[in-house]
Amino acid sequence: MESFLLSTGIVALAEMGDKTQLLSLLLAAKFRRPLPIIIGILVATLFNHAFAGAVGGWITTFFGTDVLRWVLGLSFIAMAVWTLIPDKIDDVEAKHERFGVFVTTVIAFFIAEMGDKTQVATVALAAKYSAFYAVVAGTTLGMMIANIPAVLLGNKIIEMVSMRLVHAIAAVIFAVLGVLTLLNVGSLF
């Protein structure tokens, strides 16, 4: 349960102000059809995070326990720093509109998530917890928690919430997780 809850919380916070959340806003403004956008986000995230979770699981068989602990600990600390760097959306990611709202969303989100901090976090969390389904379900839920309001409420949410504060909280969580991993502390709770 810890891996699910932590994965959900970390990704929901890390996703605030992320380029995929900005992409959600862009798609919502452009198409004004929230349901296919939301379903497209879900499908793209499930595929992307399932791949990332599988990579995370594979990493645990590749590295020894001590090496893995250091790689994961330093990765979480790097994620803390990366979370503090604001994202900007590239216009290229939303240029697949000839395929319709759903397919455009799936393609754009899948591409936008490749190498994104939430995908890297999914790899690291899956490697740390060795709980593929819990981590993928948690990170996917975190993505949906951050992106559904962006699709439904648009810029009103962004204006109401301090992105700097949200990014700082996410960075602290990543940093604490990194330090705890380096110190070989088995559980956060």
C-alpha positions as CSV (number, residue, x, y, z in Angstrom):
1,M,0.0,0.0,0.0
2,E,2.9,2.3,0.8
3,S,4.2,2.0,-2.8
4,F,0.8,2.9,-4.2
5,L,0.2,5.9,-2.0
6,L,3.7,7.3,-2.3
7,S,3.6,6.8,-6.1
8,T,0.3,8.6,-6.3
9,G,1.3,11.5,-4.2
10,I,4.8,12.0,-5.7
11,V,3.5,12.0,-9.3
12,A,0.5,14.1,-8.6
13,L,2.7,16.8,-7.1
14,A,5.5,16.4,-9.7
15,E,3.0,16.7,-12.5
16,M,1.7,20.1,-11.3
17,G,3.0,22.6,-13.9
18,D,4.7,19.8,-15.8
19,K,4.7,19.9,-19.6
20,T,2.1,17.2,-19.8
21,Q,-0.2,19.3,-17.6
22,L,0.4,22.2,-19.9
23,L,-0.4,19.8,-22.8
24,S,-3.7,19.0,-21.0
25,L,-4.6,22.7,-20.9
26,L,-3.6,23.1,-24.6
27,L,-5.7,20.1,-25.7
28,A,-8.7,21.2,-23.6
29,A,-8.6,24.7,-25.0
30,K,-8.1,23.5,-28.6
31,F,-10.7,20.7,-28.7
32,R,-13.1,21.5,-25.9
33,R,-14.0,17.8,-25.6
34,P,-12.9,16.7,-22.1
35,L,-13.9,13.0,-22.1
36,P,-11.8,11.8,-25.1
37,I,-8.9,13.9,-23.8
38,I,-9.2,12.4,-20.3
39,I,-9.4,8.8,-21.7
40,G,-6.5,9.5,-24.0
41,I,-4.4,10.7,-21.0
42,L,-5.3,7.5,-19.1
43,V,-4.4,5.2,-22.0
44,A,-1.1,7.0,-22.8
45,T,-0.1,7.1,-19.1
46,L,-1.0,3.4,-18.6
47,F,1.2,2.3,-21.6
48,N,4.0,4.7,-20.7
49,H,4.1,4.0,-17.0
50,A,3.7,0.2,-17.5
51,F,6.8,0.3,-19.7
52,A,8.6,2.4,-17.1
53,G,7.5,0.1,-14.3
54,A,8.8,-2.9,-16.3
55,V,12.2,-1.2,-16.7
56,G,12.3,-0.4,-13.0
57,G,11.6,-4.1,-12.3
58,W,14.2,-5.2,-14.7
59,I,16.8,-2.9,-13.1
60,T,16.4,-4.7,-9.8
61,T,17.6,-7.9,-11.4
62,F,20.5,-6.2,-13.2
63,F,22.1,-4.4,-10.2
64,G,23.3,-5.7,-6.9
65,T,21.5,-4.4,-3.7
66,D,24.1,-1.9,-2.7
67,V,24.6,-0.5,-6.2
68,L,20.9,-0.3,-6.7
69,R,20.5,1.5,-3.4
70,W,23.0,4.2,-4.5
71,V,21.6,4.5,-8.0
72,L,18.0,4.9,-6.7
73,G,19.0,7.2,-3.9
74,L,20.9,9.5,-6.2
75,S,18.1,9.3,-8.8
76,F,15.5,10.4,-6.3
77,I,17.8,13.4,-5.3
78,A,18.2,14.2,-8.9
79,M,14.4,14.1,-9.3
80,A,14.2,16.6,-6.5
81,V,16.4,19.0,-8.3
82,W,14.6,18.4,-11.7
83,T,11.2,19.0,-10.1
84,L,12.3,22.6,-9.2
85,I,13.0,23.3,-12.9
86,P,9.7,24.6,-14.6
87,D,8.6,22.9,-17.8
88,K,7.5,24.5,-21.0
89,I,5.4,22.9,-23.6
90,D,6.8,22.4,-27.1
91,D,4.3,23.2,-29.9
92,V,5.4,20.0,-31.7
93,E,3.6,17.8,-29.1
94,A,0.2,19.0,-30.1
95,K,0.5,18.8,-33.9
96,H,-1.2,15.4,-34.4
97,E,-4.7,16.8,-34.6
98,R,-5.6,15.1,-37.9
99,F,-6.1,11.8,-35.9
100,G,-9.0,13.1,-33.8
101,V,-9.1,14.2,-30.2
102,F,-8.5,10.7,-28.5
103,V,-5.7,9.5,-30.8
104,T,-4.1,13.0,-30.8
105,T,-4.1,13.0,-27.0
106,V,-2.7,9.4,-26.7
107,I,0.1,10.2,-29.2
108,A,0.9,13.6,-27.7
109,F,0.9,12.4,-24.1
110,F,2.9,9.2,-24.8
111,I,5.6,11.3,-26.6
112,A,5.6,14.0,-23.9
113,E,6.0,11.5,-21.1
114,M,9.0,9.8,-22.7
115,G,12.0,10.7,-20.5
116,D,9.8,13.0,-18.5
117,K,10.3,13.3,-14.7
118,T,7.1,11.3,-13.9
119,Q,8.3,8.4,-16.2
120,V,11.8,8.5,-14.6
121,A,10.1,8.6,-11.1
122,T,8.0,5.5,-12.1
123,V,11.2,3.6,-13.1
124,A,12.8,4.5,-9.8
125,L,9.7,3.8,-7.6
126,A,9.2,0.4,-9.4
127,A,12.9,-0.5,-8.7
128,K,12.7,0.6,-5.1
129,Y,9.5,-1.1,-4.2
130,S,9.5,-4.1,-6.5
131,A,5.7,-3.6,-6.7
132,F,5.0,-3.2,-10.4
133,Y,1.2,-3.0,-10.3
134,A,1.0,-0.8,-7.2
135,V,3.6,1.6,-8.6
136,V,2.0,1.8,-12.1
137,A,-1.5,2.2,-10.6
138,G,-0.2,4.9,-8.2
139,T,1.7,6.9,-10.8
140,T,-1.2,6.6,-13.3
141,L,-3.6,7.8,-10.6
142,G,-1.2,10.7,-9.8
143,M,-1.2,11.7,-13.4
144,M,-5.0,11.6,-13.6
145,I,-5.3,13.6,-10.3
146,A,-3.1,16.4,-11.8
147,N,-4.4,16.3,-15.3
148,I,-8.2,15.8,-15.0
149,P,-8.7,19.2,-13.3
150,A,-6.5,20.8,-15.9
151,V,-8.7,19.5,-18.6
152,L,-12.0,20.3,-16.9
153,L,-11.1,23.7,-15.2
154,G,-8.2,24.9,-17.3
155,N,-6.3,28.0,-16.3
156,K,-8.4,28.6,-13.2
157,I,-6.6,25.9,-11.3
158,I,-3.2,27.1,-12.4
159,E,-4.1,30.7,-11.2
160,M,-5.3,29.4,-7.8
161,V,-2.3,27.1,-6.9
162,S,1.2,28.3,-6.4
163,M,3.3,26.1,-8.7
164,R,6.4,27.1,-6.9
165,L,5.1,25.8,-3.6
166,V,3.8,22.5,-5.2
167,H,7.2,22.0,-6.9
168,A,9.0,22.7,-3.7
169,I,6.9,20.1,-1.8
170,A,7.4,17.5,-4.5
171,A,11.2,18.2,-4.5
172,V,11.3,17.8,-0.7
173,I,9.5,14.4,-1.0
174,F,11.9,13.2,-3.7
175,A,14.9,14.4,-1.6
176,V,13.7,12.7,1.5
177,L,13.1,9.5,-0.4
178,G,16.6,9.7,-1.9
179,V,18.2,10.3,1.5
180,L,16.2,7.5,3.1
181,T,17.2,5.2,0.3
182,L,20.8,6.1,0.6
183,L,20.6,5.5,4.4
184,N,19.0,2.1,3.6
185,V,15.8,3.0,5.5
186,G,13.2,0.5,4.4
187,S,10.0,2.4,4.9
188,L,8.7,5.9,5.0
189,F,5.8,5.3,7.2
